[in-house]
Amino acid sequence: MIKIDALLVFLGIGLQIYALFDVARAPQENFTKWPKWAWLIIVILFGLIGSLVWIMSGRKNNGGTPRAPRRRPGRDLPPDDNPDFLRNL
């Protein structure tokens, strides 16, 4: 039973550390509802609950980095839209 309790404590601490670094590294445009400094205070002061609130509702889920346009078979892309061409520059 002690092992399960210790595992839950470590998972909670890991979630808090993840949320803290996620808030600190996110650009200001990715914040909803409150500014970055407010989210940092919420995650630090409210610990696990603040981390869960941040992960569930505090950030925009835009998929991270922008993705290259998907290529359709048989369709040529102009050089400025072709990720393979741009990568080789």
N, C-alpha and C positions, 0 to 999 in steps of 0.2 A: 504494500500500500504506500509505503514511503517513496518508492521509486516512481510511482505514478504521480504523486504530489510534486516531487522534484521535477519531473518532466513537464508538468503543467506550469510550474513556476518559470522554468527555463524558456518554454514556449512563449509565455507572457512577456518576459523580458526581451526576448528576441523580436517579438512583434512591436514592442515599444521602441526598440532601437531602430528597426526598419522604418517605422512611421516617422521617427524623428529625422533620420537621414533623408527620407523621401520628401518631407516638407522642406528641409533645408536646401535640397538640390533642385527642387521644382522651380521653373521660371514663374514669375508673377502672373503671366497670362493664364496659367493652368489652375488658378484658384477660383473657387466659387464661394459665394456667401460672405467670406471674411478675407482680409488680407493675410499675407504670409506671416507677419509677426504675431497675429492673433492665433493662427493655427499652431505656431511653435509653442505659444503659451498654453494652449489647450492640451497639446500632446504632452508637454512636460508636467503640467499641474494635475491632469486627470489620468495620467498613466495609461492603463489598458483600455479604459473606456474612451478616453480621448483619441487613442490610436485607432480603435475600431470606428469611431465616428469619422475620423480623417479618411480612412480607407474606404468607407462606405459612401460618404457624401461630400467630402471636402475637395476632391480633385476631379478634374474633367477626365473622362476616360477616352482620350483621343488616340489610343493605340501606341503611344510613345513617339518614336521618331517617324517622320513622314516616309511613306513608302514610295518606291518607284512605280510608275504606271504599269499596269499589267499589259503584257503584250498578247495580242490576239494572233493566232496563226494566220499567215498570209497577209498580214497588214504591216507595212513598213512605217516606222516612226521617223520623223525628222530628226536630224542630229541633236538638236537642243533638248529633245524629249527622250532620247535613247540613252538609258543608263549605261549600257555597255560602251557606247561611244564616249560619254562624258568621263567614265572611269579610266579610259585609256589616254586622256589628255595629259 
